[in-house]
Structure formats: structure tokens, C-alpha cells
Amino acid sequence: MEQESEIPTFRIDLARSPEDRYVDVAATFGPRIRTLGHVFDELLESMLGSKWLARIAKFLARVFLRRVHDEEETREIRGFVKVARCDLFLVVALNVFLDVMMGCTAGCVKVKGKQVQDERLMHFRTLDWGLDPLRDLVVVLEYVDSSKDPDHVIATSITYAGFMGVLTGVKENLSLSLNYRPLHLCDNSHLKKHQLLVILGFRPSVSSILRHTLFNQQKTEAPSSLVESAKQLSSVRSAPCYLTLCDGNHAVVIEKDLLTGRLRENDRFIVQTNHDSCDATRCGTELRSEPVTPHPELWLRDSNDRMDVISDKWSDHCSTEASSDDEAVVVDDNKSSVKQETLREWMMDKRISNGFTHFACIMDPATGRVPWLRRGPAPEVKVVEDAAKDEYLLYSNFYWAYQEGRSAIVGIRLLPMMTIITDIRHGLINSTMRDSNIL
């Protein structure tokens, strides 16, 4: 892994008791974790509109956010909290809220090797989130088992200090990542019930399910194929999301709803951002739920832009390879592959890695390693009217603009919050945004 990433790496020994596994991480990041209490207070006050409601909500959080669904992860959290000397409910909140709060870009592409037979799919990924204080909590966790081989890395996860699930992970023959899905096909009332049960620790979060997927296959004598694993994941109860899986030869994206999922497969190139591969107008499927973000057209426009950037780069690359052939120029992406250096350049395009990007990485499931990782660029903060900023704090931590040849494009990257809470404020926020001419 390249040193330029500046993201610290820790070894997590699975042979140790769960309470003792994250001692080094907790000791290093304890002071930063404790500062999240102020961020939590500000978010509650902004969501609920008054300090006394925020105090009540925080009291309820202290009472009810005591555990997660998985007992092993709960023990790990309690051990982390003890060393970090921070509030238990803060770390539990981090573990159960992340499922519905991210916007990301992920995909897989065939990468050239020294020989033709060395070509393999690599899994590219950015993790974008508007909550900037978490940027400094990004860590790399290398899981080992000292009772068997202390030097053998079983799996690697790129995550946040204090987070026990898996958002981005890789081991030999499997890489996976989680993307947020703002528009879905499941009933909102059923989804809210599920989210509440996850928050209270009665059901596992998506990231916990991915952790079991990453580690439990290590114990099976004959691992199922990638497609079989994807089919199993698609039927597991979870919040709507996009899951990208890769084994080095094949890639699968799951457009996940509460109890079902739609699979897309490819063995050369696939990309997923935060919208479905076919929308309601093209596929004839009506959404049965309201979007969980206000003004979803802005969110989806940004998601489409990011997907188009990567897709266009792949198409242009295929065309370039075809035109360099002595034979007739035929664009055939089934024969194309890219250099790893080219893929890095794609990932660092400012339309892909921007001020919301906490990290960008490339995972190699053929070896189970992360050959490239780096932090996202620092956000460019723009000043807005105080009244509008106060009301819009939850949905954007800054207003961004970039120049791309023809004209300046100004947009807002939305920060989706739990639908259980945002429904309370939608009317006021939408009205404030219109009155302030933000939209």
C-alpha cells in the first residue's frame, strides 16, 4: 500500500478477545472520537429545531443506544469505548447510522498485467460523505489470527475508527463495497420499522452483514461462487443500498431493496454510484416510496454525473485501443483493459474525488490487497446566508463548484439522514431553501 495515503494502518488480531482487539485504535483516536459529541449535539439541534428537544433526543440516545445486533461487535465496541474514554451511545450511533448516510462511487474494471494472463478485475471505490469531522477517523484495518499465522492478513477493511462493520473490504478472491441508495422499491413504513430495529440492536446493519460475508466465507470448505454469494445477499433483510462484489474474474452489483435485490454482472467493466442502472421511466417500474432526501433530482444529477465520468473514460479508452490496432477499428470492450496507473488517474478526477470524498482506493481481490489508497481532497467551503445554512446544515456541509471546460456547474451534494427523523423537518427545510434562493 502506498505511503502517500497518509491513512494509518492497524493490525486487528482476531485471536484476542473482542474487548481487546481495538486497543491501539482506541488509544490513538480516543481524543478525536470524544469531540464527536459536539457534532452530535449540533445535528440533533438542527434536526429538531430546539435545544430542549435535542436534549430529550440525546437522553433517549444514551438510554437506548447501548448495543448493536451482533454480540461480538457489541463487545468490540465496549472495549473500544473503555480505552477511548468516550460515550458508548456515540460509537453505537456511528455503527448503526452509517448505512443510510453515504454517497459513493464504486465499480470494477479489467486491469492489465505484465502478461496477458495476468489481467484481472480490480475494484475501485470512493467513499463520499458530507460529515467532515469523520474525515480524520479513516483507518485501514488488517485482520490477522495470531493463533494460526500472525503475519498472514486474512482481510483488509478501509473504515472509520470505532466502526466495527465493513463498508469497504477485501480478502483473497473477494472484494466488496457499500453505496447508499436514496430511491428504492420498498414500502417506507416497512423500511422505517427496519431502521428503528437496527438502531435499537434487534436487527443487523448492512455493514454487519458485509462483515460476516467477508469473514464467514473464510471458514467454509468450498466457498460459493460470486454470483451465488450475491444471490444470497440479495435476499437478506437490509436497508436499501448498492453492493459491489468482485473476485478478480467477475463483478456483480446488487441493487438492494429491503428483502430483494436486482443483480448486474460483468467481467470487464461495471460502475455504480447512487442511482439504479435503469430508472422508473426507462424500466416501467414505479417507485413505491418517497425519496429519503429532499430534492432528489439534485442528488441523482450528481450521481449520474459521476457515473457518466467513469463510463465515458472507459468508452474513450476502448475506442483508443481499437483505433491503435492495425485491423479495422471496432470498439470492443470485451477485449479492453487499462493500466493501473490509468485507473488511478480516473479516480483522482475532480468530478469523482472532491471535497466530499473521504478516501479513494483500488482493491485487488486476486491478491486480497489494497495496492492504492489516498485521502480525498480538502473541501472548499463557500459562505452562504446564515439562515439558509442553519436550516440546510444536515443536508450539505459545503456548497461546491467546479469548472469543466464549457461552464461552471454549481450544485449541492446532499447528506441524507434517517428518514425517521427527516420527515419531521422536510416542509420547513424545503420552504427555507426556496425562500433563500438556494434552489
C-alpha positions, 0 to 999 in steps of 0.5 A, a space after each residue: 500500500 502506498 505511503 502517500 495515503 497518509 491513512 494509518 494502518 492497524 493490525 486487528 488480531 482476531 485471536 484476542 478477545 473482542 474487548 481487546 482487539 481495538 486497543 491501539 485504535 482506541 488509544 490513538 483516536 480516543 481524543 478525536 472520537 470524544 469531540 464527536 459529541 459536539 457534532 452530535 449535539 449540533 445535528 440533533 439541534 438542527 434536526 429538531 429545531 430546539 435545544 430542549 428537544 435535542 436534549 430529550 433526543 440525546 437522553 433517549 440516545 444514551 438510554 437506548 443506544 447501548 448495543 448493536 445486533 451482533 454480540 461480538 461487535 457489541 463487545 468490540 465496541 465496549 472495549 473500544 469505548 473503555 480505552 477511548 474514554 468516550 460515550 458508548 451511545 456515540 460509537 453505537 450511533 456511528 455503527 448503526 447510522 452509517 448505512 443510510 448516510 453515504 454517497 459513493 462511487 464504486 465499480 470494477 474494471 479489467 486491469 492489465 498485467 505484465 502478461 496477458 494472463 495476468 489481467 484481472 478485475 480490480 475494484 475501485 471505490 470512493 467513499 463520499 460523505 458530507 460529515 467532515 469531522 469523520 474525515 480524520 477517523 479513516 483507518 485501514 484495518 488488517 485482520 490477522 489470527 495470531 493463533 494460526 499465522 500472525 503475519 498472514 492478513 486474512 482481510 483488509 477493511 478501509 473504515 472509520 475508527 470505532 466502526 466495527 462493520 465493513 463498508 469497504 473490504 477485501 480478502 483473497 478472491 473477494 472484494 466488496 463495497 457499500 453505496 447508499 441508495 436514496 430511491 428504492 422499491 420498498 414500502 417506507 413504513 416497512 423500511 422505517 420499522 427496519 431502521 428503528 430495529 437496527 438502531 435499537 440492536 434487534 436487527 443487523 446493519 448492512 455493514 454487519 452483514 458485509 462483515 460476516 460475508 467477508 469473514 464467514 466465507 473464510 471458514 467454509 470448505 468450498 466457498 460459493 461462487 460470486 454470483 451465488 454469494 450475491 444471490 444470497 445477499 440479495 435476499 437478506 433483510 437490509 436497508 436499501 443500498 448498492 453492493 459491489 462484489 468482485 473476485 478478480 474474474 467477475 463483478 456483480 452489483 446488487 441493487 438492494 431493496 429491503 428483502 430483494 435485490 436486482 443483480 448486474 454482472 460483468 467481467 470487464 467493466 461495471 460502475 455504480 454510484 447512487 442511482 439504479 442502472 435503469 430508472 422508473 421511466 426507462 424500466 416501467 417500474 414505479 417507485 413505491 416510496 418517497 425519496 429519503 432526501 429532499 430534492 432528489 433530482 439534485 442528488 441523482 444529477 450528481 450521481 449520474 454525473 459521476 457515473 457518466 465520468 467513469 463510463 465515458 473514460 472507459 468508452 474513450 479508452 476502448 475506442 483508443 485501443 481499437 483505433 491503435 490496432 492495425 485491423 479495422 477499428 471496432 470498439 470492443 470492450 470485451 477485449 479492453 483493459 487499462 493500466 493501473 496507473 490509468 485507473 488511478 488517474 480516473 479516480 483522482 478526477 475532480 468530478 469523482 474525488 472532491 471535497 466530499 470524498 473521504 478516501 479513494 482506493 483500488 482493491 485487488 481481490 486476486 491478491 486480497 490487497 489494497 495496492 492504492 489508497 489516498 485521502 480525498 481532497 480538502 473541501 472548499 467551503 463557500 459562505 452562504 446566508 446564515 439562515 439558509 445554512 442553519 436550516 440546510 446544515 444536515 443536508 450539505 456541509 459545503 456548497 461546491 463548484 467546479 469548472 469543466 471546460 464549457 461552464 461552471 456547474 454549481 450544485 449541492 451534494 446532499 447528506 441524507 439522514 434517517 428518514 425517521 427523523 427527516 420527515 419531521 423537518 422536510 416542509 420547513 427545510 424545503 420552504 427555507 431553501 426556496 425562500 433563500 434562493 438556494 434552489 
